[in-house]
Amino acid sequence: MQNRILQFEGVRNFRDFGGYETADGGRVREGQLFRSAHFAEATDADIERIRALDIAFKCDLRRPEERKAQACRWPSPACATRVIASDDGGLDAAPHIAFLQRSDLTPESVRAFMRELYAEIPFDPRYVALFRSYFADLVKSDGPALVHCAAGKDRTGILCALTLLALDVPEEAIVEDYELTNRAVDLENRLPEIRQRFSMYIGRDLPEAAVLPFLGVEAVYLATAMDMIAKRCGDPHAYMRDVLGLENLARDKLRERLVE
């Protein structure tokens, strides 16, 4: 698939994660599955382009306090999009901010924190509820879907990986899609800006080597989530069935709709 990364003026990491081949020789339809970072900085031109995608529903994985701090600029009400979002979040700081404020910061400690985060996300009640709603809508919807969070890489990365697993996309391609974030967000050029932003936010000077594992993704992070799913449920399909409520019949319907 060409041009998987869609370039916007104020929206980062916007991608079509369709187009991958499935294990049985099919192909996930393009133009039906999108993923991105937040839309707080979307320009008017971005909004018009988003409207043209005719997205039927979007799943916003951000916490309520994140949505308040970075209000979503979305082409509504002209764009009839159903929004899936959580109202259960409280006012606690985002996990990575709390970590940065209290911890010894080395590349190793940051990577350890990221692995812990990925192990927790699949069974966090907030995300379980959002993932369940997303899959329920994905099965019955007849239009494109969008998954996003703040950066479009961690929470979004896990849910998109589960989506591709449900469609029987091989693991190698799923990891390829996950790691594409590192190119889509322009890691090298954005690192100084993000380091400065984090340092100002928490009042500490952060080394770039400690910020990099936050800004990008590493295959070991996603593997940690999948290992926890396997440990607790046996395999991802059992997790999707028993935890997320995606029964085998629903999976078949999902494939009928999204695989050609």
C-alpha positions as CSV (number, residue, x, y, z in Angstrom):
1,M,0.0,0.0,0.0
2,Q,1.4,3.4,-1.0
3,N,1.1,6.5,1.1
4,R,0.0,4.8,4.3
5,I,1.0,7.9,6.3
6,L,-1.4,10.8,5.6
7,Q,0.2,14.2,6.1
8,F,-1.8,16.9,7.9
9,E,-0.9,20.4,9.0
10,G,-1.7,20.0,12.7
11,V,-2.5,16.4,13.2
12,R,0.3,13.9,13.8
13,N,0.7,10.2,13.1
14,F,-2.4,10.0,11.0
15,R,-2.3,6.7,9.1
16,D,-4.5,4.2,7.2
17,F,-3.8,0.8,8.9
18,G,-5.7,-1.1,6.3
19,G,-4.1,-2.7,3.2
20,Y,-2.2,-5.5,5.0
21,E,-2.5,-9.1,3.7
22,T,-4.2,-11.6,5.9
23,A,-2.9,-15.1,6.7
24,D,-5.3,-16.7,4.2
25,G,-4.4,-14.5,1.3
26,G,-7.0,-11.8,1.7
27,R,-6.3,-8.1,2.2
28,V,-7.7,-5.6,4.7
29,R,-9.6,-2.9,2.9
30,E,-8.0,0.5,2.6
31,G,-9.8,3.7,3.6
32,Q,-11.7,1.9,6.4
33,L,-9.3,1.9,9.4
34,F,-7.5,5.0,10.5
35,R,-5.3,5.8,13.5
36,S,-3.8,9.1,14.7
37,A,-2.7,11.4,17.5
38,H,-5.1,14.1,19.0
39,F,-6.9,16.8,16.9
40,A,-6.4,19.8,19.2
41,E,-4.1,21.5,16.7
42,A,-6.0,20.5,13.5
43,T,-6.2,23.4,11.0
44,D,-9.2,24.4,9.0
45,A,-7.7,22.6,6.0
46,D,-7.2,19.5,8.2
47,I,-10.8,19.5,9.2
48,E,-12.0,19.7,5.6
49,R,-9.8,16.8,4.7
50,I,-11.1,14.8,7.7
51,R,-14.6,15.5,6.6
52,A,-13.9,14.0,3.2
53,L,-12.9,10.7,4.8
54,D,-16.5,10.3,6.0
55,I,-15.5,8.6,9.3
56,A,-18.5,6.8,10.8
57,F,-17.1,6.6,14.3
58,K,-14.0,7.4,16.3
59,C,-12.7,6.0,19.5
60,D,-10.9,8.5,21.6
61,L,-8.8,6.6,24.1
62,R,-7.7,9.7,26.0
63,R,-8.6,10.3,29.6
64,P,-11.2,13.0,30.4
65,E,-8.5,15.4,31.7
66,E,-6.5,14.9,28.5
67,R,-9.6,15.7,26.4
68,K,-10.2,18.8,28.4
69,A,-6.6,20.0,28.1
70,Q,-6.4,19.4,24.4
71,A,-10.0,19.8,23.1
72,C,-10.7,18.0,19.9
73,R,-11.1,20.1,16.8
74,W,-13.4,17.9,14.7
75,P,-15.7,18.7,11.8
76,S,-18.9,18.5,13.8
77,P,-21.9,18.7,13.5
78,A,-21.5,18.6,9.8
79,C,-19.6,15.3,10.1
80,A,-21.9,12.7,11.5
81,T,-19.4,10.8,13.6
82,R,-20.2,8.7,16.6
83,V,-17.6,9.3,19.4
84,I,-16.6,6.6,21.8
85,A,-14.9,8.1,24.9
86,S,-14.5,7.5,28.6
87,D,-16.1,9.6,31.3
88,D,-14.2,7.6,34.0
89,G,-10.8,9.1,34.6
90,G,-10.8,11.5,37.6
91,L,-8.2,14.2,37.8
92,D,-5.1,12.0,38.3
93,A,-2.0,12.9,36.2
94,A,-1.3,10.9,33.1
95,P,0.9,7.9,34.1
96,H,4.0,9.1,32.1
97,I,3.8,12.6,33.7
98,A,3.6,11.1,37.2
99,F,6.5,8.8,36.4
100,L,8.7,11.7,35.1
101,Q,8.0,13.8,38.2
102,R,9.1,11.1,40.8
103,S,11.6,8.8,39.2
104,D,15.2,8.5,38.4
105,L,15.3,9.1,34.6
106,T,17.5,6.8,32.5
107,P,16.8,5.1,29.2
108,E,16.6,1.8,31.1
109,S,14.1,3.1,33.7
110,V,11.9,4.7,31.0
111,R,11.8,1.5,29.0
112,A,11.0,-0.5,32.1
113,F,8.1,2.0,32.8
114,M,6.8,1.6,29.3
115,R,6.8,-2.1,29.5
116,E,4.8,-1.9,32.8
117,L,2.3,0.5,31.1
118,Y,1.8,-1.9,28.2
119,A,1.3,-4.8,30.5
120,E,-1.5,-2.9,32.4
121,I,-3.4,-1.3,29.5
122,P,-5.2,-4.4,28.1
123,F,-6.8,-5.1,31.5
124,D,-7.4,-1.6,32.8
125,P,-11.2,-1.3,33.2
126,R,-11.3,2.1,31.4
127,Y,-9.6,0.7,28.3
128,V,-11.4,-2.6,28.4
129,A,-14.7,-0.7,28.2
130,L,-13.4,1.5,25.4
131,F,-12.0,-1.5,23.5
132,R,-15.3,-3.4,23.9
133,S,-17.3,-0.4,22.5
134,Y,-14.9,0.0,19.7
135,F,-15.2,-3.6,18.5
136,A,-19.0,-3.6,18.9
137,D,-19.2,-0.5,16.7
138,L,-16.6,-1.9,14.2
139,V,-18.7,-5.0,13.7
140,K,-22.0,-3.1,13.0
141,S,-20.7,0.0,11.3
142,D,-20.7,0.4,7.5
143,G,-18.2,3.3,7.4
144,P,-14.6,4.0,8.3
145,A,-13.4,4.0,11.8
146,L,-10.7,6.1,13.6
147,V,-8.7,5.2,16.7
148,H,-6.7,7.9,18.5
149,C,-5.2,8.9,21.8
150,A,-2.8,11.7,22.6
151,A,0.2,10.6,20.5
152,G,-1.5,7.8,18.6
153,K,1.1,5.2,19.5
154,D,0.7,3.3,22.8
155,R,-3.0,2.9,23.7
156,T,-3.8,3.3,20.0
157,G,-1.0,1.0,19.1
158,I,-2.4,-1.8,21.2
159,L,-6.0,-1.4,20.0
160,C,-4.9,-1.3,16.3
161,A,-2.7,-4.4,16.8
162,L,-5.8,-6.2,18.3
163,T,-7.9,-5.1,15.3
164,L,-5.4,-6.5,12.8
165,L,-5.1,-9.7,14.9
166,A,-8.9,-10.0,14.7
167,L,-8.6,-9.8,10.9
168,D,-5.9,-12.5,10.9
169,V,-3.1,-10.2,9.8
170,P,0.3,-11.9,10.5
171,E,2.3,-10.8,13.5
172,E,5.2,-9.5,11.3
173,A,2.9,-7.0,9.5
174,I,1.2,-6.0,12.8
175,V,4.6,-5.1,14.3
176,E,5.5,-3.3,11.1
177,D,2.4,-1.1,11.4
178,Y,3.1,-0.5,15.1
179,E,6.7,0.6,14.4
180,L,5.6,2.9,11.6
181,T,5.0,5.5,14.3
182,N,8.7,6.1,14.5
183,R,8.7,7.4,10.9
184,A,5.3,9.0,11.0
185,V,6.1,11.3,14.0
186,D,9.5,12.3,12.7
187,L,11.4,11.3,15.8
188,E,14.8,12.8,15.1
189,N,13.4,16.3,14.4
190,R,10.8,16.4,17.1
191,L,13.0,15.1,19.9
192,P,14.5,18.5,21.0
193,E,11.0,20.1,21.0
194,I,9.4,17.3,23.1
195,R,12.4,17.2,25.5
196,Q,12.0,21.0,26.2
197,R,8.2,20.6,26.6
198,F,8.5,17.8,29.1
199,S,11.3,19.6,31.0
200,M,9.1,22.7,31.3
201,Y,6.1,20.8,32.3
202,I,7.7,18.9,35.2
203,G,10.4,21.5,36.1
204,R,13.3,19.2,35.5
205,D,15.9,19.1,32.7
206,L,15.4,15.8,30.9
207,P,18.1,14.2,28.8
208,E,17.1,13.3,25.3
209,A,18.1,9.7,25.8
210,A,15.4,9.4,28.5
211,V,12.7,11.2,26.4
212,L,13.3,9.1,23.2
213,P,11.6,5.9,24.6
214,F,8.5,8.0,25.4
215,L,8.3,9.7,22.0
216,G,8.7,6.6,19.9
217,V,7.7,2.9,20.1
218,E,9.7,-0.3,20.4
219,A,8.6,-3.7,19.4
220,V,9.3,-5.0,22.9
221,Y,6.5,-2.7,24.3
222,L,3.9,-4.3,22.2
223,A,5.3,-7.7,22.8
224,T,4.9,-7.1,26.6
225,A,1.2,-6.3,26.1
226,M,0.7,-9.5,24.1
227,D,2.7,-11.6,26.6
228,M,0.4,-10.4,29.4
229,I,-2.7,-11.2,27.3
230,A,-1.3,-14.7,26.6
231,K,-0.4,-15.2,30.3
232,R,-3.9,-14.2,31.5
233,C,-6.1,-15.4,28.7
234,G,-4.1,-18.0,26.7
235,D,-4.0,-16.0,23.4
236,P,-5.3,-12.7,21.9
237,H,-8.4,-14.3,20.4
238,A,-9.4,-15.7,23.8
239,Y,-8.8,-12.2,25.2
240,M,-10.9,-10.6,22.5
241,R,-13.7,-13.1,23.1
242,D,-13.7,-13.4,26.9
243,V,-12.6,-9.8,27.9
244,L,-13.7,-7.7,25.0
245,G,-16.8,-9.7,24.1
246,L,-15.8,-10.2,20.5
247,E,-17.3,-13.6,19.8
248,N,-16.3,-15.8,16.9
249,L,-19.4,-14.9,14.9
250,A,-18.7,-11.2,15.4
251,R,-15.1,-11.8,14.2
252,D,-16.4,-13.5,11.1
253,K,-18.7,-10.5,10.4
254,L,-15.7,-8.2,10.9
255,R,-13.7,-10.1,8.4
256,E,-16.6,-10.1,5.9
257,R,-16.8,-6.3,6.1
258,L,-13.1,-5.4,6.2
259,V,-11.3,-8.1,4.3
260,E,-11.4,-8.5,0.5
